[in-house]
Amino acid sequence: MSSTSTTKNKQGFGTSPVFFTAISTILGAILFLRFGYAIGTIGMFGGLLIIILGHLITIPTALAISEIATNTRVEGGGEYFIISRSFGLNIGATIGMALFMSQAISVAFYVIAFTETFEPLFEWWSRTYGWELPRQAISLPVMAGLALLILKKGANMGVKALYIVVVLLAISLIAFFVGTPSETEAAVIGNQNIGFFNRKEFFHVFAICFPAFTGMTAGVGLSGDLRDPGKSIPKGTMYATIAGMLFYLAVVYKLATSASQEDLLTHQLVMKNIAIGGFILIPLGLAASTISSALGSILVAPRTLQALATDKSFPARKVNHFLSRGKGAAKEPVNATIVAIAIAFVFVGLGNVNFVAEIISMFFMITYGSLCLISFLNHFGSAPSYRPRFRSKWYISLAGFLLSVWMMFQINAMYTIMAYAFITLLYIYINSYHKNRKGFEAIFKEAIFQLNRKLQVYMQQKRSKYEKNEWRPAALCLSTNSFERDKIFSLMNWISYKHGFGTYFHFIEGYFSRQTYLDAKSELDKLIHNQNDKDNSVYIDTMISPSYTTAIAQTIQSPSISGMENNMIIFEYDKHTPEELDRIVENINLTRAGDYDVCVFGQSNKAIKYRNGIHVWIKPTDHTNANLMILLGYIVLSHPDWRKGKIVIYSICPKEQMVESRNELRELVQTGRLPITLSNIEILPVEENIAVKTLINQYSSEAGLTIVGFREEQLKHSQMELFDGYEQTGDILFVNSKEKKEIS
C-alpha cells in the first residue's frame, strides 16, 4: 500500500460518526412533532405497530447493508455505491439520482421543521403586529448558516457539530423520560390512550411517521470518509437501528401514559408538557435533532452526487467533471455540495414540503427494497465471489423487499406508481446513452443460474411423470451457413417464440484445438450479436467436429438447456443448391437412433410474404405426419411476424374419401383442437394425371411458408428427388413425424 493511501486511512473516521449520524437522524423531527399526534390518533398499540412494521423494513435493510459492505470494497457514495456495484452502473445511477434528490430535499425538510422551535416567537409576532411572520424568516437564514458551515469547514466540522447536537438531543430525551404528569393530569389520562383505534387512519399515520426510520442509512453516506467501511458501516448502522427502535418503543409508552388524548392531538410539541424543564429543553432537543438531521443529510447528499459523477452517470462530460471534483486530500465534494445546497434552498423557500416529503419516502422505500433485493439475490445466486464477513438470512432480506413494496402501495398507490414510473423512464434514458454498461444482469445472472440449475434437476427427476403431457417442440439445428443464410434463424425463432425451444449449432469442420476453439468462440460472439438485434429466442452454440456426420451424432446427443429432451432435428438447405441435400439425406437415418422427428427446411430467394399465411398440405400417406404438420403451422403462426397471416389446410384424398376427410377436419375445428375456420380448409381430389407437386406449386406459389409431409419409405426410394420439384413455391418445410401427435 502506498504512503498516500496509508495517510488517507489514518485520517478517516471510525464507527462513531456512522452511529451518531444515523441515530441523530432517526431521533429527528418526526419524534418531536408527529409521534404525539400518532398516539392520539391510533392509540399506543397502533403506535407500537408503526414501530414494528417500520423496523421490519429497516432492520432487514440494515442487515443487507452490513452484509454487502463486508463483501464489497465500499468507497464514496454510500448506498449508491453498494447498489451500483451490485445491480450495475445504469440501474445504480437511476436509483442513485432519486436517492440524491431525496437526500437533498430532506435537508430542506429538516430545516423547515427546525423553525417550529421558534413557535413562541411566531405567536408573539402575530399578537404584537397583527400579521403572520413567514417561516422563511427563520428557515432561510438557518439554511444559509448551515451551508456556510459545511462549505467552510467540510465533513470534519460537520462531524464535530454532530457530537454537540447529539449531546443536546440526549439531554432533552432524558428530561422527557424523567418528567411525569401532575396528579391531576394523571387522573385525567387514565387508560384513554391504551388500545388500537381509528384503524382506517393507520396507513395515513404510518406515512407521516415513517420518515423517522429512514435515517438509519444516513451514516452509510460517509463511506468514502471512513478508515474501514467494512467494519464501521455494519456496526454503526446496526447499533443505531436497534437503539432507535428501543427509543421509539419507550417514547410511545411514555407519551401514551403521560398525556391526554386531547393534548396529544392539539399540541404539536406535547413532549414539553411532560419533560422536566420542557419549555426550554424540548424545543432545544427539536432544534438539535432537526439540525443534526439536516447536517447528516447535507453531508451525505453531495457524496452521493459526487459518486454519480465519478461514474460518469450524467450525459454531459463537463457536468461529470465539475461534480466529481473534490477539494483537498479527502476530496471534499465542494461542487456537489453547492448543487445540493441550491436544491435545498429552493424547497426551503417554498416553505411547505409535505407533498414532496411523501414522494421522498417512496424513493427511500425503493432504495431500501433494492438493498434487500440485492442481499436476497446474492444469497440465492451463491456466487463464489460473494463471501461477506457479516451474513444476514435470505428470508429476512426477501421479507424486507416484499414488505417495502407492499407498504408503498398501502401508503399511497398513486405515489408508488409515479415513483416506479419515474425511475423506469430515468433508467431508459440513462441506458440510452450508456449502452455498453451492464444493467440488471449484473445481479440477476447468478440467481438465474441457480434457478435454472434447480429447474433442470427437478425436470430430470420428474421426467417420467411428464412424458405423456402435451407435445411441444424442442428443436435442434446444425448448419455451416450461419452467416450466409438467415431464414433458418427465422424458422427456429418462430418455433421457439412461445410454445417450444430451439438450439442452433454453428458447425465448424475440423479437429478440436486451441485455434478452432478460439475461432468458434469468435464466431459465436458474432452470431449472438447479430441475432440480438432481431429479438432472438434461440439458444446458439458452436460445434467443432471432423465431419458433418460426427457433428450430427454429437448434436443429437447434446442435452437441452430447456429442461426437456430434444425431440426434433431440422436440416436446412438452399433450394438453388440442391447438392447440399446429399449429406442431409445420408444422415437422416442417423437421427432415427435418437427417436427424433425430422424436418428439412428448403430456403428460397423469395421474400417471406407473411400476409399470405402458412399452407399445410396433407396427403393420404401423411397419417402419421398430419397432426405434427398442423401443430407446427399453429406454433409458427403464433409468432408476431405472422400476426396478419393465417393457416390454410389443403387435404388431398381420393374422391370417395372427401366427405370423410372433411368431417374429420370439421370435428377438429368444432372441438377447438384446430385453431382455424372451416373456410380455410380445402379438400382436393387425387387426380391421376396431375402430380401432387404440381398442385402444391399451383396453390402455394405465393404462400409465406409451405409445410409438406414425407415418409421414411419415400426417402429410401426417391432420395434427393423427394425434395425436388417445388421451384414455384417459396420457403418449404418438409416434416416427418416419428409417431402420431395428439392435437388437444
N, C-alpha and C positions, 0 to 999 in steps of 0.2 A: 504494500500500500504506500502511496506517495505521501510525502510530508504534508502536502496541501490537504489531502483527504483526511489525514490524521488530525490536523488542526481543526478542520471543519467539524469532525466528530466530537472533539473535545469541547467545542463551543456550542454544540447542540443542546436542546432541552432534554430533560428526563421525563419521568412519568407524571410528575405533579402538574405541569401545565395542561396535560391531556385531561386529567381528572378534574381540575378546577375549571377549565374552560367548559367541560361538559356539565358538571354539577351546577355551575352558576347559570348556565343556560336553561337547564332543567327546572331549577327553582327560580323561575323568572316571573314575568308579568302576569301570566295566567294564574299562578299560585296566589298572588295577592289580590288580583282584580276579578277573577271569574270563579274560583272554587267555592266561595261563599254562595254565589248565585246558583251554582250547580247543586250544592247540597240542599238549598232551599227549594229548588225546583223538583228534584227527583229523589231526595232523601239520602240518608247515609249509605244504605245498601246500594243505591244507584250510583253514588259517588265511588264506592269501593269497586263496583263492576266496571266503571270507566277506567279505573287504575289497572284492574286485572286485564281487561281487553287491550288497553293501550300497551301494557308491558308484554302481552302475548305477541305483539308485533315488534316491540323494541328489543326485548331480550333475545329472540332469535336473530335479529339484525345485529345486535352487539356481538353475539356468539359468531355469526357469519363473518363480521369484520375482523374479529380476533383471529379466526381461523385463517382467512385469506391473507391477513397481514403477516402471519407467521410462516406462510408458504412462499409469498412473493416479496421481492425486494421493493418495499414501498418508498416511493420518492414523493416530491411535491405534488399536491393536488388532492390528497386525501381520498374521499370516496370516489371522485372522478378517476383517479389513478387506478384504484382497485377495479372499478367497473370496466374501464377501457382496456386494461391488461387481461381481463377475463372474457368480456364479451367481444372484444375487438375495438379498434380505434374509432370506427364510424358510429357504432351504437353507443360507445363510451362518450364520444363528443356530443351526441344527441342528448343523452341524459345529463351530461356534464353541463351543457348550456342551460338546460332547465334548472339544474341544481344551482348554478351560479346566480341565475335570476332570483331564485327563491332565497338564497343567502343574502344577496344584495338588498332585496326588498325587506327581508327580515330586519335589517339594520334600521330601516325607517319605522317598521312596526314597533320595535323596542323603544326607539326614541320618542315616538308618539305616546307610547304607554308611560314613559318616564314623566311626561308632562302632567300626568294625573297626580303626581306627588305634590303639585302646586295647586291642587283643587281649592284649598282655602284662599289662595291668592286670587283665583278667578272669581270666587264667590264675593270676596271683599271688593274687587274691582267693579263687579256688576252692581253691588249695593251702593257703592260710593259714586260712580259715574253714570249709572243707568244704562250702560251698554256692555255687551259681552266682549271681553278681551279674547282675540283669536288664540287658539292653542299654538299656532305657529310663532307667536311672540316668544315662547319659551323653546319650542322644539327646533326651530331653525338655528338659533344661536348655539344650542346644545350640539346639534349636528355639526356645526362649524367647528366647535371646540374639539369634538371627538375626531373630526377629520384632521385638524391641525396636530393633535396629539400623535396620531398614527403616522402621518406623513413626516413629522419631525423626528419622532423617536423610534418608529418602527415596531417590530414584534417584541423586542426586548422590553421597551417601555410598556407596551400593551400587557405583557405578562406580569410585570411589576404592579401595574394598576389593577390587574386581575386579582392579585393576592389581597390588596387593600379592600376591594369591594366584596370579596368572599368573606373577609372578617366582619365587615358591616352586616352582611347578609346573615351570618351565623348569629351575631348579637341580636338582631331583630327576631329571628326564629326562636332563639332561646327565651326572649322576653314573651313571645306569643305562647309558647308551651308552658311557661311558668305561670302566666296570668290565669285568673279564674273569674267567672262572673260573680256578681254580688249575690247574696242570699235571695233577695227579691227576684232578680233575673233568673236565678237557678230554679226557683219555684215556678216561674212562668214557662221556662223552656221545657221542663219535664222530658217526655219521650216523643215530642212532636216531630222531631227530625229522624227518629229511628224508623226505618222502613224503606220501601221502594215504591214511589208513587209517580203519577204523571208519566207512565211508561212510554206513551206515544212521543214524548218530548226527549226520550233518551238519546237518540242519534243526533238530534239537533244540539243538545248539550255536549255530547261527545265531540262533535265537530268544533265547538268553541274551546273545549279543554284539551284536545289532542295536541295542539302546538306546544303544550307544556312538556310533552315527552320527546319532541323532535330534537331537543338539544343534546341527546346522548351521543350523537356522532360529531358534535361540534369540535371536539379535540382531535378527531381524525384529520381535519384540515391542516393541522400543524405538522403533518408527516414529514414534510421537507425540512423542518427545523429541529427534528429530533435526533438524538445521538443514536438510538436503537429503536426504530419504529416497530420492529417485530416484537419487541418486549413492552414498550411503553403503550402502544395502542391497545393491545388486549387488556392489560392491567388497568390502565386509566379508564377505558370505556366501560369495562365490566363493573369496576368499583363504583363509577358514577351512576350507572344504570341501576344497580342494586340499591345504592344509598338513596337515590332519588325516589325509587319505589317505596322504600321504607318511610321516607319523609312524608310522602303524599298520603300513605295509609294513616300515619299519625295525624296529619293535618285534617283529613276528612273526619276522623273520630273527634278531634279537638273542636272543630267547627260545629259538628252536629250536637255536641254536648255542652257547648259554651255560648250559643247564640240562638235567639228565637228565629222561627222561620221568617217572620216579618222583617227582622233585621238583616237576615241573610239575603233576602230578595231586594231590599231597598237601599242598603248601604254597600257601596262598591268596596270600600276599604273597611269591612266589618271586623277585620283582624285587629284594628287599632282599638276597638272597644273591649277586646279581650286581653291584649298584651299589657304587661307592666310598662308604663311609660309609652303606651301605644301611640299616643298623639304625635310623638316625635320619632320613636324607633321604627314603627311600621312604615310610614312614608319614607324614612331613611332606608329601610330594607328594600322597599319597592324601587327606590332610586338606585340602590346598589345592584339589585337583581336586573333591572332593565338596562342600566348602563353596562353591566358586565356581559349581559346577553348581546347587546349591541356591539360591545367590544369584541366578544368572541366571533360574532358574525362578520365584523369588518376585518378581523384577522384572517378568517377562513375564505371568504368570497374572493379576494384578489388572488389568493394562491390557487384556487380552482381555475380562475380565468387565465392566470399565467401558465398553468399546466396545459390548458386547452391550446393556448397559442404556441407553446413549445412543441406540441404535437401537430402544429400546422392545421388546426381544425377549421380555421376560417378561410374563405376563398381568396382573400387578398394577402399577398406575401408581406406587404408593408404593415398591414394590421397585425399579422402574426409576429413580425419582428418587433413592433412597438410594444405589444402587450407582453411578450416573453422576456423583455429586458429586465434585469434586476440590478439593484444597487448594492455595492459592497461585496464582501466575501460570501455573505449569506444570500446574495441575490435577492434582496428585499424587493418585492413586486410593486415598485412605486407607481409605474404607469397603470398597471391593473388596478391598484388601489384608487387612483384618480377616477377611473371609469366606474368602479363600484360606488364610490362616494357620490358621483354625479347622479347615478340611478337612485341612490338613497335620498338625495336632496329632492328629486322630483316627487317622490312619494311622500316625503315629509311635508313638502309644500301643499300636496293635496289634502293633507290633514286627516284623512279617513281611509284606512286600508283594510277595512273589514271584508269587503268584497274580494280584494286581492289576497288577503290572508287565507281565505278558504281555498283559493286556487293554489297558493303556496303549499298548503297542507297536502293537496293532491300530489304535487310534484315530490314532496318529501316521501309520501307513501309509495310513489313509483320507485324512488331511489331505494327505499328500504326493501320493497318487494324484489327489486333487481338483485340486491345484495344477497337476500335469502335464496333466490333462484340460482345465483352463481354457486353458492355453497352446496345446494342440493344437487345441481348438475355435476359438480366436481366429485361429490360423493358417489353419485350414480355412475359417472364415467370411469372412475377408478384409474385415472391416468397415472402411470408410474412416476411422472414428474410432480404429482400432487402429494406432497409429504409435509403438511403443516405440523408445527410443533404443538399447536393447540388444536384440538378437534372438537367440533360440535357433533350433533347427530343429524342424519339426513332427514328424519321425520320432523325434527324441530324446525329445520330450515324450510321444509316443504310447508309445514303448518304456518310459518311466518309469512311466506309468499302468498298462500291462498287467503289467509286472514286479511292481509293488507289490501288485496284486490277486492275482497268481499266488503270490507269496511268502507272503501272508497265509494262503492255503489250505494251502501246504506247511508252514507253521509250526504252525498249529492250525486245522483246518477248522471245528471247533465254535465256537471263539472268533471266527472270522471271521464265521460265520453269526450269532452272538449280537451282534457289533458292528454288522453291517448291519441286523439286526432292530431293534436299539436306536435307531439313527439314523433308521430308517424310521418307527417309532412316534413318535419325537420330532418328526420333520418333520410328520407328520399332525396331531399335537397343536398345533404352532406354526401350521400352516396353518389350523387351525380357528378360531383367534382373531385371525389376521391374514389374512383372506381377500382383502383389497384389495391386498396387497403381491405383487409379481411373484415368481415362483419359478423353476423350471428354464428357462422360456422365455427368461429374460434372456440366457443364454449360448448356448442351443441354436438360437435364432431365426436367427442369421446362418449357422450351419453347415447348418441345414435348407434355408435359401435357396440356398446353394451346391450342396448335394446335389441339390435339385430342379432347379436350372438345368442342371447337368451331365446329369441323367437326361433332361430334356426334349430337350436337343440330341441326346443319344445315341439316344433313341427315334425322333426325327425322321429321323436319319441311317440307322437300321436299319429304318425303317417297311416298306419293300418286302419284307423278309425275314419280317415277322410278319403280313402281310396275310391269309394263309390259315390262321393259327392259330385255335384255338378261339374262338368268338364270345363276347363279353361286352358288356353294355350300357354305353354312355356317353351318358346321357340328359340332354336339355335340357328345361326347362320355363319358360314365361313366363306371368305372371299379374298381374292388378291387384288380386286379392282376398287378398293375403298375410295381412292382419290379420283378415279376416272368416272365412276358411276355413283349417283347418289339416290336413285329411286329405290334401291333396296333398303336404304335407311328410312325412306318414307314408309315402305311397307312394314318394316319392323316397328316403326313408331305407331302406325295405325293399330297393329296387333297389341302393342304394349301399353297403349294410352290409358285404358281404363280396365279392361277385362282380362288382360293377360300380362305376360312378362317376356321380354326378349333379350337375348345375349348375342352380340355381334363380335366375331373374331376376325381381325385382320390377319391374313395368312402371309407369313414371311418364309419363303422356301430357303432352307439351309440348315446347318447344324448349330446347335446352341453354343455360343461362345460369348466372350466379353463384347466383341464388336456387334454381333447380331442382337445381343441383349440391349446395348445402347441404341442401336438402330430402332429396335422395337419400341423402346421407351420414348424415343423422339417422335416416332410416327403415331404412337398412342396419344401423346400430348397434342399433336396437330389434329387428330381425329376428334378428340374431346372438345378442343377449342372450336373446330368447325361446326360440330353438332350442337354445342351450347347456344349458338346463335339461332338455332332452329327449334327451340323448345323440345329438346330431345328427351325421350322416355326410355331409351335403350341403354343397357349396360354394355360398354365397349371394352374390349381387351385385345391383346395380340396373341398369336400362336406361331411359334417358331418350330418348324418340323422339316425333315429332309424331303418329304414328298406330300402331295395332296392327299393320298390315301392314309398315310400315317397321321396327317393333320386331322382328317375326318375321324379316325379312330380315337385320337386324343380328345377331340371336341365332344363326341357323343358320350365320353366317359367323364367329362368335366361336371362337377356338381353345380347346381343352380344356386345363385345367391338369393333367390326369391323365397327359399324355404320349401318349395315344391319341386318334384322331379321334372327335369326337362322331358317333354313328350312330343316335340315336333322339330324337324330339321328342314331348313329352307335353303335350297340351292338357287343360285342366280346366274343368268347368262344374258348376253346381248342377242336379240333376235337376228341382228345383221351379221353376227359372227357365230353361226351355229356350231362351228367346230369345238366351241367351248363345251358343248354337250357331251363330248366323248368321255371326259373324265367324270362328269356328273353321272352319266348312265352306268359307268363302270363301278361307281361307289355307292349307288343307291342300295344295292343288296347288302352292303356292309352295315347300313343303318338298321336293317331288319333284325340284326342281333340284339339291338337295344330296344326293340318294340316301339319304334318311332313312327309317327305319322310323317309323311314326306310331301313337301311342296317344292315345285320347281317354278321359279319366277322368271318369265321372259320379259325383258325390258325393251321397249321400243323407243324410237326417237321422237314420238309424238308427245306433245304436252298433255298433261292429265286434265281431262275435262270432267271436273268433279260434279258439275251440274247434271251431266248425263248419267250419273249413277253407276251402280255395280250390276253387272249381268251375271247371273248364275245359271249355268247350263247343266241340266240333269238328264242323263241318257239312261236307257233301260239297263245298262250294265253298271250304273252307279248306285246300286242298292246299298253298298257299304259306305260310299263316299258322300251321298247326298246330304245327310244331316251335317257333316263336318263342313261342307261347302257353304251351306246356308248359315251355319253358325259363324264361319269366318266372314261372310258377307255382312252379317249383323255387327260383328265386332269391329270390322274396318269402318263401317258406316257411322259408328258412334264417335269417331274422331272429328274434331271441329272442321277439318279440311273438307269433310263430306256433308256439312250441315245443310247444303242445298240439294244434295243428291238423294237417291232412293234405290232400293233393291228391286230388280226385275228378275223373276224366275222364268226360265224357258225350260219346259219339260217336254222332252222328245220321247214318244212312246208309240207303239203300234196303234192303228186306228181303233181296234176293238178294245183297247185298254184306256182310251182317252177319258171316258166318263169316270172310270175307277180312279185314275190318276188325279183328275180334277177334284173328286170328292175327298181324296186323302189330303190334298193340299188345302182344300176348303176347311177341313176339320182342324188342321194345324193353325190356320188363320183364326177361326172362330173360337178356338180354345185359348187363344193368346200366345200359343207357343211359337208362332211365326209372326214377327213384327212387321208385316206388310199388309196391303189390302188385296182383295181378290182381283182388282183391276190391274195389278202388277204381276199377275201370273198368266202366262200364255202357254197353252198346250199345243205342241206341233206334232203332226203325224209323221211317222217314218216313211220316207219316200225312197223307193228302190233306186231311182235314177239320180237322186240328189244326196251327196255326201254330207255328213254331219258338219265337217269343217266348212263346207260351203255355206250352210245355214248360219254358222257362227260368224263367219266373215261378213255375211249379208246383214244380219240383225245387230251385231255388236261392233260394227266398224267405228262407231263414234262413242262407245262406252268408255267411262273413266277407267274401269277395271273389269276384266272378264275372268270369271272363275270356271274352270273346266276340270272334270274328274278324269283319272286314269287308273287302270288296274295293273297289278303286277304281271299278269299273263300277257297283257298288251305290250308292256315294256320289254319282256323277254322276246316277244315275236317281232315287234317293229323297231326296237332300239331307238335311235335318234329320230327316226321318221315320225314317231309318235308325237313329237313336239313341233314338227314342221307343218307348213301349210296354213299358217294363221297370219299371213302377211298383211291382211286388211285390218286386223284388229290392232288396238294399242297394246297396253301392258296386259299380260295374261298370266294367271296363276293356275298352275296345274296341281291338283290335290289328290293324294292317295291316303285314305284312312286305314289304319291297321284294323280297326273294328268299328262297328256302327255306333255313333254317338247318340245320346238321348237329348232331344230338344225339350227342355222342361219349362 
